[in-house]
Amino acid sequence: MNIKLTITALSMLSFSVVKAQQVNVAKAFASAAKQTDVLIKNVDSARKLKPNLVSPRTVENGQFKMVISKDWTSGFFPAELWYFYQYTKDKKWLELAKKYTEDIKKEQFNKGTHDLGFMIYCPFGNGYRLTNDPAYKAVIIQAAKSLSTRFNATAGVIKSWDHNGDKWKYPVIIDNMMNLELLFETTKLTGDSSFYKIAVKHANTTLKNHFRPDFSSYHVIDYDTLTGNVRQKVTAQGYANESAWARGQAWALYGYTMCYRETKNKTYLAQADGIAGFILNSKITPADGIPYWDYNDPKIPDVSRDASAAAITASALYELAKYSPANSKKYKAAADKILYSLSTKYTSKPGDNDGFILDHSTGHRPAKSEIDVPINYADYYYLEALLRSKK
């Protein structure tokens, strides 16, 4: 047998037989709630000084940082509050979730970003799911209409960024897979299949062009909108063009798992399985399951981890375990392992980090931005993973 294949097989076997320690979800949620109480006080204090700042993003160099509603991370904080309400059924969290969700509402009309799934669907989607408020439904539909304006039929993808025109012409990042859920949901809400068709076309084009033979993903694919051809394959937030940026791999795993849920297309399931294999079979990732910020940084182990990538991966694996019977136990064990590590080794000490739940995430290391910090999307997907672990 090929030695490389033998090692891979043994690695896959180890994930299936090693029983991870189980997270105490009630304890983890209680601790997270106490932290979030601290965070809310800091948010309210900051907003008294600058009312246009709506959501907490991170703590960097000792500074508590808030963002305006058009920041791509603005929706995660109110979305976290919806998860607290879902878990506790406490009206305190319901009122808080409603209050801070309203602050992002105007972004439903924002046609200058691909991140409307994060910004709008995370808070308003969860809000609608938990309350059936028709006002939330209307916001979701309008946001999908705005996002659809960024679709180019020739290239077959939704444009990600409008900046840095000197570097690329029509950039599409792997993160964009996460915003397709907004489109899938809107077809269900309206009966208009155009949103579904755009999502599927984007997913198919991304599957064709974004991945290497080992199922690792490029960060940015630049398209020619006249021919639909790929102009270049590059990275912005990873170590190098040919490296595997950790959060990008997590976005890909989550995105294709979600696409399978929405379409039942087995091609997407196979893709999700392949991406999971790349992540779980890595010999680079430390024993606790929390990856370094990029799988190919030559300075490993002397580089930052990315708890946000781990949280996204754990959440995705819990869902993927439901769809992939042959790998179900392995995926569940891997997710349990990651979640246990996050809840025991990567959470902030009570009251620290201005109330953020997780520490040790990496935002944009090449830009020397948000390195080894708490960050809002890590907290959001951590709470989602906790909820999914209970099912």
C-alpha positions, 0 to 999 in steps of 0.5 A, a space after each residue: 500500500 502507498 505509504 502516504 495513503 496508509 498515513 492518511 487512512 490511519 489519521 482518519 481512523 484516529 478521529 473515528 475512535 478517539 472519544 472527545 470530552 463532551 462540553 458542558 453546554 449549560 455551563 458554557 452558555 452560562 459563562 458566555 452569557 456573563 461575558 456578554 453582559 459585560 460586552 453589552 455594557 461596553 457597547 452602550 457606553 461606547 455608543 453614548 460617545 459615538 452613536 453611529 457605532 453599532 456593534 463590537 468587533 474586537 479588542 486590539 492593542 488594548 482598545 475596544 473596537 466598535 464598527 458602523 453598520 456597513 462593516 462586514 462584521 456588524 451583524 454578528 453581535 445581534 445574531 449572538 443575542 438571538 442565540 442566547 434567546 434561543 437557548 434560554 427563552 429568556 425575554 431579556 435576550 429577546 429584547 436585546 436581540 430586537 434592539 441591536 438587530 434594528 441597528 443593521 436594518 438599513 444595510 438591506 439596501 447596501 449594494 456595495 458589498 457581498 457580505 449581506 449574508 453575514 450582516 443581514 441574514 445572521 441577525 434577521 434570519 435568526 430573528 425571523 426563525 425565532 419570532 416569525 416577525 414579517 418585518 424581518 422577512 421583508 428585510 431578508 428579501 430586500 437584502 437578497 435583492 441587493 446582493 443579487 445585483 452583484 451577480 455577473 452571469 458571464 462569470 457565473 459568480 457574485 462579486 466580492 470586493 469593489 476595492 483595489 481595482 489595480 490588483 484584480 478586476 472581478 474578485 470572488 473570495 471563498 468567504 462569499 459561499 457563506 452569503 448564499 444562504 440568504 439567497 436560498 432562504 429568499 426563494 423559500 420566502 418568495 417562491 422566486 427561483 431566481 435567487 436560488 439559481 444565482 446561489 447554485 451558479 455561484 456555488 458551481 463556479 466556485 467549486 470549479 475554480 477555487 479548489 486544489 486537488 487536495 480540496 484546499 481552497 484559494 482565497 481570491 479568484 479574479 474573473 474576466 467578466 467578458 469571457 468568464 475566464 479566470 484571470 488569476 488565483 491569489 490570496 489577500 489574507 493568507 500566507 501566500 497565493 498557494 497556501 491554505 488560509 485556515 478561515 478560508 477552509 472553514 468558510 468553504 466547509 460550512 458553505 458547501 455543507 449548507 449548499 447540500 442542505 438547501 439543494 440535496 445535490 450530492 456534488 456539494 456533499 462530496 465537496 464538503 466531505 473532501 474539505 473536511 478531509 483536508 482539515 481533519 487529516 492535517 498533520 500541522 494542526 495541533 492536538 487540540 484541533 485549533 488550527 494555526 492561522 494558515 496551514 502553510 506558514 513556515 514559521 509554525 508553530 511560532 505563529 497565531 492560532 485562529 479560534 474563529 476558524 475552529 468555531 466555524 469548522 466545529 459548527 459545520 462538522 456538526 451539521 455535516 455529520 447529519 448528512 454523511 453517515 459513513 463519516 458521521 462519528 468521525 465528524 461528531 468526534 472532531 467537532 466535540 474535540 474542537 468545541 471542548 478545546 474552545 470552551 476550556 482553553 480559548 475562552 476569555 477569563 471572566 470580565 476580560 477582553 471587554 466581554 468577548 467570549 473567545 480569545 486567540 483568533 486571527 483576522 488579517 495577519 498579512 495586514 498586521 490586523 487583529 492578530 491573536 485577539 477576540 473577535 465577534 464572528 468567533 463568538 457567533 459560530 462558537 455559540 452556534 456550535 454549542 447549540 448544534 452540539 445538543 442536537 
